[in-house]
Amino acid sequence: MNCLENLIGLSDCVDSTAPFLINDIGIDANQMRELMDASYANVDAFFTANRRTASRLLESDLYGRVPSQMKSQSVLEGNTVGMYPDQRKQFSGSGISGIKHRVYNDSNFLKIRIKEIRLFTDHDGDVDVKIYNVTTGQEVGSVTVACEAGKIASTQCDVEVQSLRQDLDIFIGYDVAGITSYNAGNYGKFCCGNSFRSGWCTFQSATIESPFTSSEIKGANYSPGLTYDYEIVCDNLQWFCTHRSLFGMAMAYKTAISILENAMDSGGQFSNQKTTNYEKNANRLETFTAHYNDQISKSLRSVRFPRNQCFQCNTITEVTNRLPG
């Protein structure tokens, strides 16, 4: 559920204490019971499904209506941490070993995506690579890599961690006990122009212990055969979420539109919604659509867009980062 979806509730049913109720624009549970078909177990299920659809359409509509303000969806693309040098250097140890990755961020709504994880080991079998948000101590992902001794094994993934206007530390690693690996050369070169310590990120070979917070990380001079690809993208929905109360009425009308469209398109060929009530529903749909367009336009005029990496043009740069080892 995104922040737009939970803006809307239904009196005496789903989320009846939400900031906005769909009842306020003239749709109640009794009407929905008449509009829904047999594919829905009850009114709650019907309302929830249409609310979810409406939230996604509203999110897409917000992006489509402000293209001139949203200058960038991606901050860093196609980046790799670590490399495998020609000269192999074996490592064995114990505990959880890997890489600490810091994202520097004080003004943007961002998220880092881990796209692919690779391991180079002398191990045959599955290895579970854990991803921790060490700012909060939470495990945010687990990726299984099917290793084959003496070969680089890889698994594609899509693990996201949010960085909302504050620095983010994550740790990517695995329990190395009983696993011999080949040290990754720890050279990372990725998009961004000038060479500096890091435009957005720094990296450190490290170990970690429970409870998996920053205080439990210790630097290391090796990386246990681990490399990975990542990108940093703008999380513009989270920026809109800070202004979500402005979009409450728009969300209510968008949900109503979804409900009526669902009713008019579903059911049998001669259902009440397609015959007796079709003209009435079509008129209501036209009215709700006009109110929706009016509400979203008013809301967007009330928003002051920031000037940062995600909402203004930025030149492409290149950053070179090195890990010890």
N, C-alpha and C positions, 0 to 999 in steps of 0.2 A: 504494500500500500504506500503510495507516495503522498506527499503533504497536501496535494490538491484533492485527492480522493477523500481523505478523512475530514474535509471541510463540511461535507454534506451528510445529513442524517435524515431519518424518517420517523416522524412522531409515533411513539408507542411501539416502535419496531427497532430497526438497525440504527445504532448511534443516535439515539433520540436526544442526546445532550450535545451534539455537534454544534459548532458555531452557527451554521445555517441549516435550515430544514427545507426540504423540497415542498413540504406542505405550504410554505409561505408563498409559493408561486402558483398554488392551485392544484397540486396533485397529492392525493392521499393514498393510504393503503387500499381502501375500497376500490378506487379507480384503477390502481395497479392490478388488483385481483381480476378485474374485468379485461385489462389489456394484455395480461400475460397468457402464454399458452401452456400446454401440459409438460413441456420440456423443463419447466422450473418447478422445484418441489414446493415452494411457497413464495409469499411476497418478499420476504427478506432476501431470498436467493435471486429473485428477479431484479430487485432494486440494487443489490450489491453488484451484480453482473453489469448492469447498465451504468452504474456509477464508475466502475473500473474502466469501462470503455470510454466514458466521458472524460475521465481524468487524463487518459492517454491522448485523446483527441485535443483536449484543451492544451496540454503540454506542447503538442506539435503545432497547434495554432499560435501559441505564444511565440515560438521560435520563428514561425513563418511571417508574423506581423512585425517583427523588429529586426530584420536582417541587417539594416544599416548600423544598428548599435552593437550587434553581436559579431565582432570581427574575426573571432578565432574559436574553433572548437578544439584545436590541438595545440599544445605547448611544446611537447617533445614527441617525436615519432621515430619508430624503428630503432630503438636504442638497445645496446647490448652491454651487459656487465660481465666482464671476464672473457678470457680467450685461452686456448690450449696451445702452449708453445711446442715447438718441435722436440725440444729436450724434455723428456718426461721425468717428473720428480714425484716419488710416491709419498703418501701421507697415511698414517694410521693413528688413531687416538680413541677417545671415548667422549661421551656426552654429545650435546647438540652443537654442531659447528656449521658455520655458513657465513652470510654477509649481512651486515647492518646497512640499511639504505635510508638516508635522510632526505626528505623533500623540504626545501626551504620555501616558506609561503607565509606571508603576513597580510595579504589583502585580497587573495583570489579564492574562489570556490573551485577546487580542483579534485581530481581523483587520479591515482596511479593505477595502471592496469598491468598486471604480470601476464604476458602473452605466451611465453614458452620457457620451460625449464629443462636444462641439460645436465647430465651427470656423466663423468668419466671415471669409472671404477674398475676394480678387479673382482667385482661381485656379480653373481648370477642370481637374479630374483628382483622382486618389487622393492622399491625404496619410497617411503612416504616423506615427501618434502613439505615441511610446515611453513606457513606464513603467519607471522604474528604482527599485530599492531602493538608495538612495545610502548607507545604513548599511553595506551589504555590497558595493556596486558592481555588483550583478547587474541585468540586464534581466529584468523579471518579466512583461512584457506588451507587446504591440504591437497597436494598434487602427487599422484602415484606415478613414479618413473620406473618402467620395466628395464632393469639394467642387464647388460650382458658383458661379461668380463672382457676387458681390453678394448671395448668399443664405447663410443659416445652415444648415450641413449638420451632421447628427448621426448617430452610430452607437451603438447599444446594445451593451453588453458586460458581462462579469462577471469582472473581474480582481481577484484576492484577494492581499493581502500580509499576512503575520502580524506581529503585534507582541506578543511573548511576554515580558511583565513587564519591558519596557524601551522607551525612546523609539524611535520609528521615523521616519525621513526618507525620503520618496519624491519623485521628480521626474517630472512629466508634461509632455512637450513634443515638439517636432518640429523638423526642419531647415528653417529659414525662408528659406534662400537661394533667391532667385528668386520668392518668394511674398509678395505684398503682402496684409496683413491689416488688419482693423479692431480697434483696441484694445478689449478687453473692459473694462467699467467697473470690474471687480474689486471688486464689492460682494457679499458672501456673507452671507445670513441663513438660519439653520437652527435646527432644534429645540434648544431647551434653556433657557429662562426668563430668567435674568439676563444682562446684557451684561457681559462681562469679556474680557480679552485672548484667552482661549480656555479653555473647560473641558477640551477634549481636543485641539484643533488650533490651529495657526497656519499662515498662508499667506504666500508671498512670490513676487512676480514675479521671475524669475531666468533666467540662462543657465547652461549646463553644458558641460563638455568631458570627453573621455575622460581617465581611466578611470571617469568617472561616479560619483564619490564626493563626499561632502560638501565636501571641500577644493577641489573643482573647480567649486563653485557660486558665482556672482557675482550679487548683487542687481541688479534692473533696474526701471525705472520704467514698464514697459509689459508687457502680456500679449498675445501675438500672436493675437488673435481666439479664444482658447481659454477655454472654460468646461466644467465637468463636474459630474456628480452622483455622490455617494458616500454610503456608510453605514459605520458602525462597529458590529460585532457581536461578541458573546462567542464565543470559540473554546474551548468547554468541553471538546471532545475532547482538546485539548492539555493542559488541566488534568488530565484523567483519565490522560493519558499519563505524567504525572509519578509516578503511582501504578500504572503498568501491571503491575508484577510481581504485584500483589495479584489481578489478574484472569486470571492465566495458566491456572489450572485451569478456571475458568469458560469461558475461550476454548476450551480443549481439549474440554470437554463440548459446547459449542455447535457446534463443528466436527463432532463425532461425531454430534450430532443431525441436522445438515444432511446428512451422508453417508447416514445411514439413511433419512431422509425422501426423499432423492433416489433411493435404491435402490428403495424401496417404491412410488414414484410413477412410475418410469421403466420402459423396456423394454416388451416385448410383453405382451399380456393374460395369457399363461400362462408368463411368465418364472419362473425359480426363485425370484426375490425376491418374487414376488407369489403364489406357490403353496406350494412346499415349505418355503421359509424365511420365509414371511410372519409366522407366529406368533413364531418366534424373534426376528426383527428387531423386531417390535412390542414384545416384552418388553424387549429391550435398549434400545429407544427410550424406553420408560417409565422404565427405570432411569437412563439418561443424563440424562433431563429432571429427575428428582428430584435427582440429584447436581448438575446445573447450578444449579437453584434454590437449593440449599443453599450452593454455593460463592459465588454472586454475593451472596447475603444476608450471608454471613460477611465477604466482601470489603468491602461497603459499610459494615458496622458498624465496620470498622477505619479508615475514612477520616474525617479531620477536615476539614470543609468550611470554606473561608475566608469572611471577611466583606468583600466588596468589591462593585464595581458589578454583577458578574455573578451573585453569590450572595446578594444581599439586596435589599430593596425600595429604590428610589431615586426621588425625585421628578423630574418632567419639568422640564427647564430649557431656556432658549433662549439661544443665543449669537449675537452679531453680530460678524463678522470683515470687515476691509477689507484690500485690497491697495493698494499705492501705484499711482498712475496716474489 
